[in-house]
Amino acid sequence: MTWAFFQNCWHIKDWMSNDPVVPEPTKLAVIKDAHESPVLKLCQELCNGTKHLGERSGEAKHLFTAMTLDREKGVLEMDCSYEEGGSGAVGSAKELARRCLEEWRRILKSHCLPA
């Protein structure tokens, strides 16, 4: 499911480009903003890495599952993590997904589109 999220999240820009209601200048501005967004670049890398079975720019790689158990609360939480290319830093895929959604909301609202 995590892979599917990042694939569909990145391709919002493609749906935008085919929306017959949105004026062409707005479409182009939204797509430009998506390509310039650092957080959506990570999304793009995860999306294209899974679709094309490899990494493209090295921005993000290695989506893997991690589980944590909070013994006090009795809760087992599962998350996927990703390794950022170059730095080797590991991030939460759940947190990246939240940031991607926030970024799409920001971009769409900045162009007076519903989010």
C-alpha positions in Angstrom: 0.0 0.0 0.0 2.8 2.4 0.7 4.2 2.1 -2.8 0.7 2.8 -4.2 0.4 5.9 -2.1 3.6 7.5 -3.5 2.8 6.5 -7.0 -0.6 8.1 -6.9 0.6 11.1 -4.9 3.2 12.0 -7.5 0.8 11.5 -10.4 -1.6 14.1 -9.2 0.4 16.4 -11.5 -0.6 14.2 -14.4 -4.2 14.2 -13.5 -4.0 18.0 -13.3 -2.5 18.2 -16.8 -5.5 16.3 -18.2 -8.2 18.2 -16.3 -10.4 19.9 -18.9 -11.7 22.5 -16.4 -8.4 23.9 -15.2 -7.0 26.7 -17.4 -3.7 25.8 -19.2 -1.6 28.4 -17.4 -2.8 27.1 -14.0 -2.0 23.5 -15.0 1.6 24.5 -16.0 2.1 26.5 -12.8 0.9 23.6 -10.6 3.1 21.1 -12.4 6.1 23.4 -12.2 5.5 23.8 -8.4 5.4 20.0 -8.0 8.7 19.6 -9.8 10.3 22.3 -7.7 9.1 20.9 -4.3 11.8 19.1 -2.3 9.3 16.9 -0.5 7.5 16.0 -3.8 10.9 15.1 -5.3 11.3 12.4 -2.6 7.8 11.3 -3.5 8.7 11.2 -7.2 11.8 9.2 -6.5 9.9 6.5 -4.5 7.2 6.5 -7.2 9.5 6.1 -10.1 11.9 3.7 -8.3 9.0 1.2 -7.9 7.6 1.7 -11.3 10.9 1.4 -13.1 12.6 -1.1 -10.7 15.4 1.2 -9.8 16.4 4.6 -8.5 16.5 7.7 -10.8 18.1 10.6 -9.1 19.1 9.0 -5.8 16.9 11.3 -3.7 15.2 8.5 -1.9 15.5 4.8 -1.9 15.0 1.5 0.0 11.5 1.6 1.3 11.4 -1.0 4.1 9.1 -2.0 6.9 9.8 -1.3 10.5 7.7 -2.3 13.6 7.8 -0.8 17.1 6.0 -2.1 20.2 5.0 0.3 22.9 4.8 -2.1 25.8 3.2 0.5 28.1 0.3 1.1 25.8 0.3 -2.4 24.3 0.4 -1.0 20.8 2.3 -2.5 17.9 2.9 0.1 15.2 4.1 -0.6 11.7 5.6 2.0 9.5 7.7 1.9 6.4 10.9 3.9 6.3 13.0 5.2 3.4 16.7 6.0 3.1 17.5 9.4 1.6 20.1 9.1 -1.1 23.5 10.5 -0.4 23.1 11.2 3.3 21.9 7.8 4.3 19.4 9.4 6.7 16.3 7.3 7.3 12.9 8.8 7.5 9.3 7.6 8.2 7.2 7.0 5.1 4.1 7.9 7.2 5.6 11.3 7.9 6.7 11.8 4.3 3.2 10.9 3.2 1.8 13.6 5.5 4.3 16.1 4.2 3.4 15.2 0.6 -0.3 15.8 1.2 0.4 19.1 3.0 2.5 20.2 0.0 -0.2 19.3 -2.5 -2.8 21.2 -0.4 -0.4 24.2 -0.3 0.3 24.1 -4.1 -3.4 23.7 -5.1 -4.6 26.4 -2.7 -1.9 28.8 -4.0 -3.5 28.5 -7.4 -7.1 28.8 -6.1 -7.9 25.2 -6.7 -9.8 22.9 -4.2 -7.6 20.7 -2.2 
